[in-house]
């Protein structure tokens, strides 16, 4: 056991039992040691949505399926807008429209047609990927990793990379592009992509050290016991040293840990029961339901931020050219074929059903961040969530007028509630440069930026 029984508890406090390690959330007793973290304390989440949005299609724009008809604070989201389900939280987000990701476009004849296989690499780097299937990868250092390299060193995990779709193909993908470009949005350096975790169980074990080896973890799971059972005595002893508010905060946090662990166990039990799976070949810990999978990943992010295990997270919600279907959206079309709607109004609206459903999952994350306290505000107050796509109109493999939305208070740097339409031909990198400088990076340029976008 490692905790301090003085008035001020060290921020790096863990409950240990066997090979389980449970970090604690921010408590009042830790505040004196953690009150002046500044930029380092602000959390950054970067979320990629592949294939753009129907509202970036020529006809979809006229229907305001993404960008509202007016700028400023008094904009209206029509019922078919992809962001409509998020309207209850509109004061927490800024819609940015009309920015381009030209670094994802073809620069040479041999690159034409390969948009799906280089787009993800361009999203957070705003740089053009070198066309290669070999080890000579080159694109750029991503926004999240620039932040992690400067402000992530104080946390146990400088950054955490998560994904929803498979990312284990390896080798070369189509159009002579390495699959690393397709599978990775986080790049530690121009030649070093960072792998993302798809399995919620793997992410849970990474955060909580639940078993020192794969065999130990498997043995514990067979008993259906919780990691919290291993640290029960430490929790009881620690609570004697805490005030009433901190005790309640610890209890709520541990309840959340146990609930997430229970949900993962239920998924594993169901997926190993012998019943036919909707996602054949997926790990046992990966839910067949897209909603359940995304929500588990959001909950794990909240826990990671609460415990200060990391302050930088990226989440790739899909894989380009995926043929997955989303029955919960009300559409039976597969994702990639639906995105190639030919510009037909009925096809655009069918694809919009899928996109509305996928985007609506963000509401769960926003609500969880709001209801989780952090210092003198909520976790959302102390975070910035950057959500967007490197593609605009997927039907045309177009990278113009791509969607970008910022959520959260960024520790007082960002105020939501507005729609900002950038001037024509504005690089999305201009908005990302603004975000980096909010976080204290003092950079003159990023990717293909030609200035900062005023947000």
C-alpha positions, 0 to 999 in steps of 0.5 A: 500500500502506498498512500500518505496519512497526512493532511495533504495526500500526494497526487501520485497515490495508489492502492495496491493489492497483489498485482492490482494497482488502483490510482486515486482520483483528484481529492481535496486532500491533494489540492495543495500539491496539484493546484498550479498545474496550469497547461499541464493539467488541461486534458486533450482528447482528439477524436477522428470521424472517418468519411466526413459528413453528408453536410459537406456534400454539395446538396447536403450543404444546402440542407445545413446537415452540418454547417448551420445557415448562420454564424455566431451564437444564434445559429439553428441546428435543423432536425437532420443536422448531424450535431442535432442530438448534441444541442443540449450541450451547445454552450460547451462546443464550437462548430468550425466549418469551411476548413480544408485538409489539403494535405490529404489530397493526391499530390501526384498521379500515382496517389489519385484514388488513395484518399481512404488510405492516407486521410487518417495519417493527415488528420492530426499531423496536417501533413502529407503522407509519403506514399510507401508500403515499406518502413520509410514512413513519413508524415508529421508529428501529430497535434496530440503527440506534440502536446504529450511530449511537452506536458505528458511527461508528468503522467504515468502514460504520456498519452493513450491511443484507442480505436473502435475498428480493427487496426491489425492488418499490418504491411501494405494497404491499397494504392501503395500506402502502408496500413500504418497510415490507415490505422494511426492518427497519433504520430510520435514523430514523422516516421513513428505511428503509435498503435491504438488499443481496440479491446476495452479489457486491454485498456482497463488492464493497462490503467489498473495493472490488473494482473502482472501477466496474461496468465494472472489476468486470465486466472483472476477473470475466471474467478469473476472477482474484481480488482477492487476486491484486492484493495478492499483493506487499503480502501478501508484504511485510507478512508479513515484519513479522508474528510467526508467529501473525499470519502464520497468522491472515492466511493463514487469513483470505485463504484464506476470502476467496478461497474465498468469492469462488470460491463467488460466481464458481461461482454466477454461472457457473452462473446465466449458463450458460443452464440454467433457474433456480429463481429466474427474474429473480434477479441472477446472483450470487444462488444458487437454493439458499436454504442456499447464499445464507444461508451466503454472507451469513453468511460475508460477515458474519464477514469484515466483523466480522473486518476491523472494516468494520462492527460492526452488521449486520441480515439479513432472511431472508425476505419476508412473504407469499413463495410460495417453496418449500424442497425441502431442507426435505422439504416441497413446500408454498410458504412463505406457503400453508403458514403458513396451515395452518388450525390443523390438526395435519398442516398445522402439522407441515408448516409446521414442516418448513419452519421447522425447515429455515430455523432450522437455517441458523443453526447454520452461522453460530454455528459460523463465529463460534465458530471465528473468533478475536477478541482473547482469545476468539471472534467469538461471545464478542464479539457478540450475535445477536438472532434473532426474528420480529414474528409469532407464529401466521402462520395468524392473523396473530397478534403475540402470544407471538412467538419471540426468541432471543439468541446470543453472549456480548456481550463478557461481558454475556450467558450462554446456556443458559436458557429465559426465559418472560416474564409474559403481555402482556410487550412484546418491546421489554422484551427489546430495551431490555435488549439496548440497555442491555447495550450502554451506551445507558442508555435508559429506554424503547424502542418500547412497552416498559414496563420491562426484561426480566431476562435 
